[in-house]
Amino acid sequence: LVQESLVVIIGGHDNEEGILESVEVFDLNTGSISLVEGLTTPKKRWGGVCFTPPDRDGEEEILMIGGMDQFFIPHANMEILNPSTYVWREGPDLPQAQSGALGTVLKGAPTFFGGFNGLGFSREVVSFQDDIWKEWNDVMDTSRISGLAVNVPKDIYDYC
């Protein structure tokens, strides 16, 4: 979610076209979905994870990380999209390739849980802090892929 009312939908995979490189925007205010003409993902990937970390210096960013290519090989790359200008830039690579990891933002840090690294399923946890990826000392008891990680706000019970 960016700019409080836009959801940016990046890449993916479908049965007809294979790996999708397109970017679409869902506007919560109007209920409309539109293709961002001329904007594609920098690398042809699917099964990656996207994050919208807290604003830094007033700039919103979308991090697109990892995923696998058409040969089912996982990658460690990170691409960063500025949703105001729709310009991509490269970020630092993950410590190891991954696809299908679970992800959420913990204490302001985009964090990965598990995934598939090309050799098998991972139990690793890594967070992006101070512009570098940091591996946690502990690992999960079970490897995980294609699940869901959710960070529940403390104040959610004020609204439920």
C-alpha positions in Angstrom: 0.0 0.0 0.0 1.5 3.3 -1.0 0.2 6.9 -0.8 -2.6 5.6 1.6 -4.9 4.6 -1.2 -2.9 2.7 -3.9 -2.0 -0.9 -4.1 0.9 -1.7 -6.6 0.7 -5.1 -8.2 4.0 -6.3 -9.5 4.9 -9.2 -11.7 3.8 -12.8 -10.9 3.0 -15.8 -13.0 -0.1 -17.0 -14.9 -1.0 -20.0 -17.1 -1.2 -18.1 -20.4 1.7 -15.7 -20.4 4.1 -17.4 -17.9 6.1 -14.9 -15.9 4.5 -11.5 -15.8 6.6 -8.4 -16.0 3.8 -5.9 -15.9 2.9 -3.5 -13.1 -0.7 -2.5 -12.3 -2.2 -0.1 -9.7 -5.4 -0.6 -7.7 -6.9 2.7 -6.5 -8.8 2.1 -3.3 -10.6 5.4 -3.6 -12.1 4.7 -7.1 -12.0 0.9 -7.1 -10.2 1.0 -10.5 -7.2 -1.1 -11.6 -5.0 0.2 -14.3 -1.8 -1.0 -16.1 1.2 1.3 -15.7 2.0 1.7 -19.4 5.7 1.2 -20.3 6.7 0.0 -16.8 8.0 -3.6 -16.4 10.0 -5.4 -13.8 13.7 -5.0 -14.2 14.3 -8.8 -14.2 11.9 -11.6 -15.3 11.0 -13.2 -12.0 8.1 -14.8 -10.1 7.7 -16.1 -6.5 9.5 -13.1 -5.0 8.4 -10.9 -2.1 7.5 -7.2 -2.1 7.7 -4.9 0.8 6.7 -1.3 1.5 9.1 -0.3 4.4 8.4 2.8 6.4 9.2 6.0 4.6 12.8 7.1 4.6 13.4 10.8 4.2 9.9 11.3 3.0 10.3 8.9 0.0 8.1 5.8 -0.3 9.7 2.8 -1.9 8.6 -0.7 -2.9 11.2 -3.4 -2.5 10.9 -6.4 -4.9 13.2 -9.2 -3.7 14.3 -12.7 -4.9 12.0 -14.9 -6.9 12.8 -17.5 -9.6 13.3 -17.2 -13.3 11.8 -19.3 -16.2 14.2 -22.1 -15.5 13.0 -22.3 -11.8 16.3 -21.0 -10.5 16.0 -18.8 -7.4 17.8 -15.4 -7.3 19.0 -13.1 -4.5 18.5 -9.7 -6.2 16.6 -6.7 -4.8 15.1 -4.1 -7.0 13.6 -0.9 -5.5 10.7 1.0 -7.2 9.9 4.6 -6.5 6.1 4.7 -6.8 6.0 8.4 -7.4 8.3 8.3 -10.4 8.0 4.6 -11.4 11.8 4.4 -11.6 13.6 1.2 -10.6 17.1 1.1 -8.9 19.1 -1.9 -7.7 19.5 -2.7 -4.0 21.8 -5.1 -2.2 21.4 -8.8 -2.8 20.1 -11.2 -0.1 22.7 -13.4 1.6 21.4 -16.3 -0.5 19.0 -16.8 -3.3 15.4 -17.4 -2.4 11.9 -17.9 -3.9 8.6 -18.4 -2.2 9.7 -16.9 1.1 7.3 -15.5 3.6 7.8 -11.8 4.4 6.6 -9.0 6.7 8.0 -5.8 8.1 9.3 -6.2 11.7 10.2 -3.0 13.7 10.6 -1.2 10.4 12.8 -3.9 8.8 11.6 -6.0 5.9 12.1 -9.6 7.1 12.2 -12.9 5.2 11.3 -16.3 6.6 12.4 -19.5 4.8 11.9 -19.9 1.0 13.5 -22.2 -1.5 17.2 -21.4 -2.2 17.9 -23.8 -5.1 19.4 -26.5 -2.9 16.3 -27.1 -0.7 13.9 -25.4 1.6 15.3 -22.8 4.0 14.7 -22.2 7.7 16.7 -19.0 7.7 15.4 -15.6 8.8 17.0 -12.4 7.4 16.1 -8.7 7.9 17.0 -5.6 5.9 18.4 -3.0 8.4 20.6 0.0 7.7 20.8 -0.8 4.0 22.2 -4.3 4.5 20.7 -7.8 4.9 21.3 -9.3 8.4 20.9 -13.0 9.1 19.3 -13.8 12.4 21.3 -16.1 14.8 18.3 -18.4 15.2 16.5 -20.3 12.5 12.9 -21.6 12.3 12.2 -25.1 13.5 10.5 -25.9 10.1 11.3 -24.7 6.6 8.5 -22.7 5.0 7.6 -21.7 1.4 4.6 -19.9 -0.1 2.9 -19.2 3.2 1.9 -15.9 4.8 3.6 -13.9 7.5 1.5 -11.1 9.1 2.6 -8.4 11.5 -0.5 -7.7 13.7 -0.6 -4.1 15.0 -0.9 -3.8 18.8 -3.9 -1.4 18.4 -6.0 -3.7 16.2 -8.1 -4.7 19.2 -9.1 -1.1 19.6 -11.0 -1.4 16.3 -12.3 -5.0 16.5 
